[in-house]
Structures are given as C-alpha cells and as structure tokens.
Amino acid sequence: MNMRRKVRTRIAPSPTGFLHLGTARTALF
C-alpha cells in the first residue's frame, strides 16, 4: 500500500488529486 502511494505522488503530484489518480491507474494497469 505504501508503494502505491509513493508511485502516485511520484508520477503526478497534482494539487487536485484527480489527475494523479488517473495517471497512477494507467501506470499500475
């Protein structure tokens, strides 16, 4: 779980939180 959180912030630390969520999904899946 910690790794996923790190990846999310590493990929796209957006202030909205919506963009980085979508980017993390694309990177993970």
Secondary structure as GFF3:
##gff-version 3
##sequence-region A 1 29
A	DSSP	alpha_helix	2	11	.	.	.	ID=ss1
A	DSSP	alpha_helix	18	28	.	.	.	ID=ss2
###
